């Protein structure tokens, strides 16, 4: 059964429409929507944690939250970091915005494709954005030496690296990230966006946050919403030396974090084991989902260390039409990458989800691709008999 969705929702933004927008348009059918678009952790918080949040909902809505200093101090205790090296904000995009205003004066280098706010934000404020293309032939893997040469040639003053990268999930080993920071120690700023670092299983302790805390020009960005599956709360933080982190804390509003964020931060210390188990389950699902997608002849699946997989469609398959088919007929919401710089609508980013949801995605893909396969088979048979 087809459910109509206004295509304009996808055309007026460099990002995807919100889950709320889509579900409102779809009415009651929106409740059946399965989200393969927005990267989050399907296993965390646990049902018991949601129950605890529900019991405290009235209090959280009625009363002011504590100051950002109090909430950040608790997060520092949970993470085992010096609170002087942290600044916490209303989502990582708020920090990207303020970093652009405070520390990006002339130019910023960024590999593409990547998270859109890293290109859009500085362009919106009149900065030069030096885009370093990651090549499909190299599976979108970053070569540190080539990136450094590019930065020197363009004379960029700020450099950004998303690790793992979005939308491909490509991961640069920790030693290579440290080498990049060493090579660029003379720049105004080096930002390592680690929004998806907790999903990495390629090596233990992949984060360079501790390094950032003792370097003069490095900031590491983190997104708690992506890790914890709580995008609606809007909370992220950065790690930097006390001077940089202190400047960011000073510019942010005193009460920039809401009560929901405060409640979750104060719950985290008691639920570390459940969070680690959620990462284990997600890594299992990433492998299983990748294997299922790779069996489809029309799909090429890229290796990922994030909580999503990049998929390329076969020649002649229109990703926009496939997206509309999946959401209209199967209530499956995917990320078609045609509006990402450095990509086309032949690429899809598919969030890792539990097997029952993947089964629905595979059913929708088969429903769309099978008639095309049958038509091609009929054409080949007709050509042989002609």
Secondary structure, 3 states (H helix, E strand, C coil): CCCCCCCHHHHCCCCCCCHHHHHHHHHHHHHHCEECCCCCCCCCCCHHHHHHHHHCHHHHHHCCCCCHHHHHHHHHHHHCCCHHHEEEECCHHHHHHHHHHHHCCCEEEEEECCCCHHHHHHHHCCCEEEEEECCHHHCCCCCHHHHHHHHHHHCCCEEEEECCCCCCCCCCCHHHHHHHHHHCCCCCEEEEECCCHHHCCCCCCCCCHHHHCCCCCEEEEEEHHHHHCCHHHCCEEEECCHHHHHHHHHHCCCCCCCHHHHHHHHHHHHHHHHHHHHHHHHHHHHHHHHHHHHCCCCEEECCCCCCEEEEEECCCCCHHHHHHHHHHHHCEECEECCCCCCCCCCEEEEECCCHHHHHHHHHHHHHHHHHHHHHHHHHHHHHHHC
